[in-house]
Amino acid sequence: MAEDESTEIGDSDVDNGRDLNTPEPGDMKHLDFVTSVVLMGLSIGVIIVSRGYYLRSRSPFYASPGFMPIILASALFLLTLSLMYQSLNKSSLKECLGRIREGIPRGLKSLRFRNTVIGLAIFAVYIYVLIRLLPFWLASIILLFACFMFLKAAGVVKSAIISILSVAGIVLLFQIIFRVPMP
């Protein structure tokens, strides 16, 4: 096999020693562009929702529950404008969109994307199933243990011990000492 040909190595995202999940230096501009678009949309959404908080509170703007989210989202919006300007500074919008079009299929097949989806699924099970059926402490121990196992952060026994002690510490500190009700 020639050196310039890529080989498929099972489930791995490595091509001739290069990690395909790590962006090339030239890809950063389009990643900055995508990040700026996503964060811009997020900041606009937060501003719209927070404005609703302000209108429903019938209090002065500076005292409403929407005041700080609007301030923070406005700052985020300005920062994303700066990021977008920097990403488009040395390349055109057409080039950025072209790189995005090329990168989407590759990104959807990557190991990083798959791991992200699995991680989100673990948290969805925690939020929509475990918290509703089990006490907070037990659901949280199961979540931490599942995360440790998925990430291969430690062995089974060590993951179980860390999960139990972490949740016990949180319950002790917040529920018993500070008397904060847990879900």
matplotlib code that plots the C-alpha trace (Angstrom):
import matplotlib.pyplot as plt

x = [0.0, 1.4, 2.2, -0.3, -3.3, -5.3, -6.1, -9.2, -8.4, -11.5, -13.4, -10.5, -10.4, -6.7, -5.3, -1.6, -0.8, -3.0, -6.0, -8.9, -10.8, -8.1, -8.7, -6.1, -4.6, -6.5, -9.8, -9.8, -11.2, -14.3, -14.6, -14.4, -17.1, -19.4, -18.8, -19.6, -22.9, -24.0, -23.2, -24.8, -28.0, -27.8, -27.3, -30.3, -32.4, -31.4, -32.2, -35.7, -36.5, -35.1, -37.1, -40.2, -39.1, -38.8, -42.2, -44.0, -42.3, -43.8, -40.9, -38.2, -35.8, -32.8, -34.8, -36.3, -35.2, -34.3, -31.8, -28.6, -29.3, -29.8, -26.6, -24.6, -26.2, -25.5, -21.9, -21.7, -23.3, -20.6, -17.9, -19.3, -19.3, -15.6, -15.0, -16.9, -15.0, -11.7, -12.7, -13.8, -10.8, -8.5, -11.1, -14.4, -17.8, -18.0, -14.8, -16.0, -19.3, -17.5, -15.3, -18.3, -20.1, -17.1, -16.6, -20.1, -20.1, -16.6, -17.7, -20.8, -18.7, -16.1, -15.5, -15.8, -19.3, -20.4, -19.0, -20.8, -24.1, -23.6, -22.7, -25.8, -27.9, -26.4, -27.5, -30.9, -31.5, -30.4, -32.7, -35.8, -35.7, -33.5, -34.3, -38.0, -37.9, -35.1, -34.0, -31.5, -28.6, -29.0, -29.7, -26.6, -24.4, -25.6, -24.9, -21.3, -20.6, -21.9, -19.8, -16.6, -17.3, -18.0, -14.9, -12.8, -11.5, -11.0, -11.7, -15.1, -14.3, -12.6, -15.4, -18.0, -16.1, -15.6, -19.2, -20.5, -18.2, -18.8, -22.6, -22.3, -20.2, -22.7, -25.7, -23.8, -22.8, -25.9, -28.8, -27.6, -25.3, -26.8, -30.4, -30.8, -33.6, -32.4, -34.7]
y = [0.0, 3.4, 5.9, 8.5, 6.1, 6.3, 3.1, 2.3, 1.2, -0.3, 2.2, 4.6, 8.1, 8.1, 8.5, 7.8, 8.9, 12.1, 12.3, 13.2, 14.7, 17.4, 20.3, 21.3, 24.7, 26.1, 24.7, 26.9, 29.9, 28.1, 26.6, 30.2, 31.2, 28.3, 29.1, 32.7, 31.9, 29.4, 31.8, 34.7, 32.7, 31.7, 35.3, 36.5, 33.7, 34.6, 38.3, 37.4, 35.1, 37.5, 40.4, 38.3, 37.9, 41.7, 42.3, 39.7, 41.0, 44.5, 45.9, 48.4, 46.9, 47.2, 45.2, 42.6, 39.0, 39.6, 42.4, 40.3, 37.7, 40.6, 42.3, 39.0, 38.0, 41.4, 41.2, 37.7, 39.0, 41.7, 39.2, 36.9, 39.8, 40.3, 36.5, 36.5, 39.5, 37.8, 34.6, 36.4, 38.7, 36.6, 34.5, 35.1, 34.1, 31.8, 30.0, 29.5, 28.1, 25.8, 24.5, 23.9, 22.0, 19.8, 19.3, 18.3, 14.8, 14.2, 15.5, 13.4, 10.3, 11.1, 9.4, 12.7, 13.3, 9.7, 10.2, 13.5, 11.9, 9.1, 11.5, 13.6, 10.3, 9.5, 12.9, 12.6, 9.3, 10.9, 14.0, 12.3, 8.9, 8.5, 11.8, 11.0, 7.4, 7.4, 9.6, 12.4, 10.8, 7.4, 8.8, 11.0, 8.1, 6.1, 9.1, 9.6, 5.9, 5.8, 8.8, 7.3, 4.0, 5.6, 7.8, 4.9, 7.3, 4.6, 1.0, -0.2, -0.2, 3.1, 4.7, 3.4, 4.7, 8.1, 8.3, 7.4, 9.8, 12.7, 12.5, 11.9, 15.1, 17.1, 15.8, 16.5, 20.0, 21.2, 19.2, 18.7, 21.7, 24.4, 22.9, 23.3, 21.0, 18.5, 17.4]
z = [0.0, -0.9, 1.9, 0.6, 0.8, 4.0, 5.7, 7.6, 11.1, 12.6, 14.8, 15.0, 13.5, 12.8, 9.3, 8.8, 12.3, 12.1, 14.4, 12.2, 15.2, 15.5, 13.1, 10.6, 11.2, 8.2, 9.5, 12.5, 10.6, 9.6, 13.1, 14.4, 11.9, 12.9, 16.6, 16.1, 14.2, 16.9, 19.8, 18.0, 17.6, 21.3, 22.4, 20.3, 21.8, 25.4, 24.7, 23.3, 26.2, 28.8, 27.4, 28.0, 31.7, 31.9, 30.4, 32.6, 35.8, 35.5, 37.3, 36.2, 33.7, 36.1, 38.8, 36.5, 36.3, 32.6, 33.3, 33.8, 31.1, 28.6, 29.7, 29.4, 26.1, 24.6, 25.6, 24.1, 20.9, 20.7, 21.2, 18.6, 16.1, 16.8, 16.4, 13.1, 11.8, 12.7, 11.0, 7.8, 7.9, 5.7, 3.9, 2.3, 3.5, 0.4, 1.4, 5.0, 3.8, 1.4, 4.1, 6.3, 3.5, 3.1, 6.9, 7.8, 6.4, 7.8, 11.2, 11.4, 10.8, 13.4, 16.7, 18.5, 17.2, 18.2, 21.7, 22.0, 21.0, 23.5, 26.2, 25.6, 25.6, 29.0, 30.4, 28.7, 30.5, 33.8, 33.3, 31.8, 33.4, 36.5, 38.2, 37.9, 39.1, 41.7, 44.5, 43.5, 45.3, 43.6, 40.1, 40.5, 41.6, 38.5, 36.3, 37.6, 37.4, 33.8, 32.8, 34.4, 32.6, 29.2, 29.4, 30.7, 33.4, 36.0, 36.8, 38.0, 41.8, 41.7, 39.6, 42.0, 45.1, 43.5, 42.4, 45.9, 47.7, 45.3, 45.6, 49.4, 49.7, 47.6, 49.7, 52.9, 52.0, 50.3, 51.7, 55.3, 56.1, 53.9, 54.0, 50.2, 49.0, 46.4, 43.5]

ax = plt.figure().add_subplot(projection="3d")
ax.plot(x, y, z, "-o")
ax.set_aspect("equal")
plt.show()
